[in-house]
Amino acid sequence: MADVNDYSLARLKKLVREIPDFPHPGILFRDITPLLRDPGGLSLAMELMAQPYRDQRVDVVAGAESRGFIFAMAVASKLSAGFVPIRKPGRLPAKARSADYSLEYGKNSLEIHEDAISPGNRVLLVDDLLATGGTMGACCKLVEELGGEVVGTAFLIELRYLNGRNLLQGRNIYTVLQYD
């Protein structure tokens, strides 16, 4: 794994802006747009997300709409793997499979093309945030229904106080930044 020191992680945390009461009252939103704008911070974050999976023979990296696309595409490039989008309902043009899930502030659904994952594909799932685990749980379900093997899940941020790991028990979970 890349040498990660406290200075590097502190630098990344400074690039994550806190916005209270967004998108709903009582939610403290972790805004990653300042990190995305910073070339050094973005590069470091992508490297840290990819590094634990370099020796895992990843065939495909999948990411959930929309911020997951940003990170999954970059991690796929670093791992020389393909990219698969997991989208909100009604946005995929070919035959798709769907899964419902709960968010920390509501419910939603995700879809994947039925031919996006081949049986036996080794899939890394990537998203910006691990909160309640609902989004990633739905992504894992979709990949496994198509015959893929989830080799791991990688996140830029984990909100530990929402206990998202509980929903993903038994999964290989890696997070760069954690907030208690």
N, C-alpha and C positions, 0 to 999 in steps of 0.2 A: 504494500500500500504506500502511496505517496506520503512523504513526511509532512504531517500536519501539526503545526504548532499552535499554541494558544493565540499568538499574534495573528496568524492567518485566519483563524476562526473569528476572532474579535473584529478583524477588518471586514469580513463578510457580514457579520451581524450589524456593523455600522451602516452597511449598504441596504439593510432591510428597514423600511420606514414603517412605523406603527400608526395606524389610523383607527381611532376609537369609533364605535357605533356604526361600522360599515361591514356588510351591507345592511345590517339590522341593528337596532339598539342592543347593547350588551356584548356585541362581537368586537374583539380587538383584531383588526385585519392587519396581516403582515404583508406589506406592499413590496414586491420584489422589483418594481420598475427601476429604482435607482441602481440596483445590482445589475440588471440587464444593460443599463446604459454605460456601466463602468467596464472597459475592456479587460483590465486585470482581474477584477472581481468575477466577471462572467467566466473568463478562462479558468480561473482557479476552481470555481464552483463546478464547472463541467468536468474538469479533471478529477475532482474529488468524488463526483457521482459515478464516474466510469471506472475508476481505479479498482474497486473491490471485485469487479466482474471481468477483468482482463483475461483471466485464466479459466473462465467458465464456459467457453465455446458458445457464446450467445449467437443465435441465428437471427433473431428479430428483437428489436426494442419497440415496445408499444407505449403510447402515451394517451392519456385522457384529455379531451377537449376542456379547456383551451390552453391553459398554461402548461399542462403536461406535454403538449406538442413541442413547445419551445425546448424543453429539456430533453425529451426523448429523442428528438431529431439530432441534437448535438451529441448526446451520449451514443446513439447509433453510429454516427460518423466516427467517433473516437474508437469504437469497438469493431469497426468494419462490418457492421450488421445492417440488416434492412430495418425499415421503419414502418409501423402500422398505426394509423390513427384509430382511436376509439372515440366515437362522436356522440353528440346529443341526438335524440330521435329525429328522423326525417331528413338527415343531412348526407346520408350515404346513398349513392345512386344504384348500387347492385343489391342483391338479396342480403339481408342483414339479420343478425341475431341480437336480442336485447336482454338487458338485465336491469331490474329496479334496485334502488339503494336509498338509504337515509343519509342526510347531511346533518351537520350540527344545527342547522336552522331550516330544515325542510326535507323534501323527498325529490328524487330525480330518477332519470333513466339514461342508460348508455347503450350504444349499438356498435357492432363490429361487422364488417363484411364476412359472410360465411366462408369465403375462400382466402381470408387474410392470413390465417394460421394453418399450416399443414400438420397433420398428425406427426408427433415426434419433434416438432420445432421446439428449440430451447429459447424461451422468451423471458426477457427482462422487462418488467413493468416500471415505468418512471413517471413521477408526478412532482409538482413543486411542493406539495404540502401533505403531510400525514396529520389529519385532524381526528375524526371519529373512525376512520378506516373504511367508511362506506363506499366511497368511490373506488378505492383500490380493491376492496372485496369483490365488487361487481366486475372489475377488470379481470381479476383472477378467475372468477367464475366463467366469464366469456371465453378466455383463452383456453381453459381446461375443457370446456364443452366442445371446443373445436379440436381437441386432441393435443394441444400444446402443453409443454412442461414449463411451469413458472420456475425459473432458476433463481429469481430474486426480485425484490422491489427496492427502488432507490428514490429517495426524496431529498430535496434541498432542505426543507424545514419540517420538524416534528413538533407539534404542540402536545407535549407529554400529558398535560392536565386533562386532555380529552380522551386519553386511553385508547387511541386508535390501534395500538398493537394488539389489544385484546381481541379485536375482530379478525386479525391476521395471524393468530397463533399458529405456530408451526411453519411459518414462512420465513425466508431469509430476508430480513429488513435492514436496510442501511439508510441512515440519515446523516446529513452533513451538519446541520444546525439544530439544536434542541432548545425549546423554551419550556420552562416549568410554570 
